[in-house]
Amino acid sequence: MKKSCAARMVLLASMLIFTFSAPARGAMVIKLGVVTKPGSAQNIVAEKFKELIEQRSGGTITVKIFHSASIGNETEILQQVQLNQVQMAIITGGPFDTFDPIVRVINYPFLFKDSDQADRILDGPLGAEILKSLETSGFKGLCFSENGFRNLTNSKRPVKTPADIKGLKIRVMSSALHKAIWQNLGANPTPMPWPIYTELEQGVIDGQENPLWVMEVYKFYEIQKYMTLTRHVYSPHIDIASLKWWNTLDQKTREMIQQTIYEAAVFQRKDNRSKDAQRLAFLAAKGMIVEDNPDIGAFRVKVSDLKDMELYQDTRVNALLRKILDATR
């Protein structure tokens, strides 16, 4: 009996020693979700953020990246962020459509002339208005990184004018706006979650639209013969945190995370843009037939009335769209 009591006392003492010798607060683990695989634009931001924040926090913050749709598609990741099951995510602008229609303004076709103009708007007060609005849906909008200017590929025929698009079954993101764009251009838009290689290979869909890095990283040159440099939408990624989680953090931690994710985003934008010429040459060398001078004027005419559609009739959304259209003239 005495032995048993003594043993319990030794065990209790050892537990107390462990408890009081451990840090008062354990290392914070940030779960960060992306739908793409390593080497993709989202992953470059995520990996740079992980590198910087772990270094700057002295190891008190660690980041666990869930990539390759391992925790779901982008809509599902957004739902997990709302619930604080995932603390951060890097998500394409389109899937936010069903959470907050304000995001439709940055996916408006032919909005930005070039990357510099996109940076100026999205890093400024108008971009901040979009990020702030996301709080009503449970997201803390942190900053914008880059997917890039979207271009069309297909397996059927060359495309130079909107007439050439008629009837093509084009995969689009789960976004009412992206669906409307391609309906106006005469295609048969088909919302479909990522990835889509198998569907393209099997002919379930004829084509898709994405920035150049996607064609390279996902090897679409193997199954898509024709590419048209439409640059019809500048597609940002929105780098977000769970608002539930964000509200539990102290000010110093918030500032460190905010600054670090922005630096990671700027790093990724520069990296992405520096490689586009090389990517285009690579895709052509792989046998893709590239239309580099499509009739952009005709494309613009086909989508010019989108600002008057129901998609943009929300007073708040319409007002911000008009501001951005004025700022990009």
N, C-alpha and C positions, 0 to 999 in steps of 0.2 A: 504493500500500500504506500509506504513511504517512498519506495523506489519510483512507483508510478507518479506520485505527486512531484518528486524531484525532477523526473523526466519532463513533466508538463511545464514546470517552472523554467527549465533550460530552454525548451521550445519557445515559450512565451518571450523569454529574454532575447532569444535570437531574432524573433519576429520584430520586436521593438527596435533592436539595433538596426535591422534592415530598413524598417519604416523611417526612422529618424536620420539614417545616413543617405536615404534616397532624396532626390531633388524635391522641393516643395511642390513644384509643378512639373509634370512630365513634358517631354518634347511634344509640341503640337504637330499632328499629322494632317496635312491637307490632301484630301482626295481630289484629283483633278481629272476630269473626263474629256476625252476627244474621240471622235468617231473614226479618225483616219489612222493610217499605219505610220511607223517611224519613217522619217524622211519627208513627211508631208508638212505643209505650211503650218497647220495647227500644232503639230508635234514639235516643230522648231521653236515656237513660242513657249510651249510647255516645258521643253527641256532646258531652254535658256533661263526661264523663270526658276525652275528647280535648282539649277546650278547657282544662280545669284542669291536666291533667298536662303538656301542652306548655308552658303558661305557667310552672308551678312548677319544671319541670326546666330552664328556661332554654334550651329547644330541644334538650336532649340526649336527650329521649324524644319520638318522634313516634308517632302512632297512625293506622293505616290501617284504616278500617272497611269490612268486606265485608258489604253488606246485600242485601236482596231475594232471599235464597236463592241468591246468586251463587256460593257455594261448597258448596251442598248444603242438605238439610233439617236440622232440629235434631239428629237422631240422628247424621247424618254430620258435622255441625260438632263434636259431642262427641267423635267418634272422632278427628277431626283435632286437637282439643285434647289428647287423651291422648298423641298422637304428637309434640306440640309443632310441628306444621305450622301451627297457629294458636295464638297465645299466650293469648288471652282470648276469652270469649264471654258473652253474656247470653241465657239459655235458659229457656223455660217449665219449670215443675217436672215436668210429666208425663213427658217423654221421658227423664228420669233413671231412671225406673222400672226399666229393664232393666240399668242400670249399678249402681245401689245401691238396694235396696228400702226403705231408711230414708226416702227422699223421699216414700214413700206417706203418711207421717203428716201432711204439710202439705197434701195434696190430699184429706184425709178430708172427706166431705160435711157441710155445716152445722157446721163446726168452730169458726170464729171468729164472734163476734157482730157485730163491726164492725172498721174499719180500725185503730183505736187498740189494740184487743186483739191484732190480728195483729202490729202493730209491737212491742208489749210482749213477746210470745212469741218472735218471730223475731229480734229484736235482743238477746234475752237468752240465758241459759245453754242453754235448750232448742234454740234456733235454732243456737247455736254447736256443739252436739252433732251436728246434721245436717251443718253445713259441715265439721266435722272428719272425719266419717265418709266424706265424698267422697274423701278422700285414698287410701283403699283402692282406688279405681277410677282413680287417676291425675289427679284434679282437686284444685286448691286452691280450696276454697270461700271466697269473699271476703265476700259479704253478700247480702242479699235486696233486690231492687227489686220493682216491682209490675206485674202484669198487671191484677189487679182481681177483683172478685166476678163470677162467670160467670153469664150468663143465657141462656135458651133462645130461639131463633128458629126459625120453620118457615114453609113456604109452603102448608101444607094447611088448618090450622084453628086456632082459638083454643085455648089450653091453660090450664086453671085447676086441674085435679086430675091426679094420675098416670094416671087412666083415659083422659084425653084424649091421652096420649102413646102409647098402645098402637099398635104397628106402625109408628110413624114411623121413617124411616131417618135417624139422626142421626150426623153426622160427629163422631168423637172423636179425640183425640191418640193417638199410639202408646203407650198406657199400659194395663196390665192393670186398674188401679184404675178409670180413667175408663170403660173398657168395662163393668166390673162394675156401676158406678153406674147406667148407662143400661139395662143388662139388667134390673136390679132394678126400675127405673121402668117397664119394659114396652116400651121402644123397641128398635129394631134398630140397635145401635151399630156404626158402620163406621169403623175406624181409617183415617186418610188424612193424608198430609203436607200442609203448607201451601205455597201458597195454595189456596183451594177455591172461588173465585168461579165458575169455569166449571162445576164439578160441581153447584153449587147452581142455576145458571142453566139447565143442561140437565136438571135433575131426577134426576141420578144419586143425589143425596141430597136428603132433604126439608128438613133443617134442620141446625143447628149450635149450639154453646154457647160463648159468649165474653163478655168484658167489653164495656161500652158503647162504648169507644173503637174497638173492632174493627168494630162495626156502622157507625160513622161513617167511619173512615179507609178501610175496604175497600168502602164503599158497598153494604152488604148490604140497605139499605132499598130498593134497586132490584129485588131478587129475593126478599126475604123479607117477607111481609106481616104475620106475627104475631110478637110478642115477649112473653115472660113473664118477669117479674122474679123468677126463682127464687132467685138469689144462692146457688146450691147448693154452690159451692166457691169459697173464696178462693184465687186463683191467683197465687202469687208468681213472679217470675223469680229464678233463682239466678245471680249474677254470679260467674264462675269464671275461674281461670287454669290453664294447664298446670302440673302439679306438677313435671314434668321441667324446665321453664323456670324456675319459681319457685325451685327449689333452686339455680339458678346465680346468683341475684341477691344482692347484698350487702344487709345489714340496712337501711341507709338507703333504698335503692331500694324494698325491700319495704314499708317503713312509708309511704313517699310514695304508692305505688300503692294500698295498702290504705285509707289515709285518703281519698284522692281518689275512688276508686270508691264508697266509702260516702257521701261528700258528694253525688256524682252521683245515687246511688240515692235518698237522702232528697229531693233536689231533684225528682226525677221522681215520687216518690210524691205529694208535695204538689201538683205540677202536675196529675197525673192526677185526683186527688180534687176539685180545685177546678173541674173542667170537667164533672163527671158530670151535674149538673142541666141544664146547657146542652145537653149531648149528648142527653139524654132528650127535651127539648123539640124539638130539631132533628129527631130521628128520628120523633117524632109528627107534626111539621109535614110531613115527607116522605111521610106516609101510612101509617106502620106502626101497627098496632092493638096497643096496649100493655095487657097485663093486669098491673096493678100490685098486685093483692091476691090472689095465688094461695093455694091451701090448703097452706101450707108444712107444717103439722102432718102432713098426709097424705103429703107428700113425705118428711118425716123418718122416718115409720114404715116406708116402703118400703125405706129404706137403713140402718135401725137395726142390722141384724145384720151389716153389713160388717166390723165389728171382730173378729168371730168367724170370718171366712172364712180360707181358706188364705193369702190375700194378706198377712195380718197374723200368721201363726203363727211366723215367725222370731222367736226370743226377744228379740233386740235391738230389732227393729221394734215388737213388741208392747209391750215395756216403755216405750219412748219414747211410743208412742201413748197409753198409759194415763196417763203423766205429763202430756201435753198436754191430754187430755180433762179431767183433774182441774184443771189450771190455767185452763181456759176455762169452767168451770162458773159 
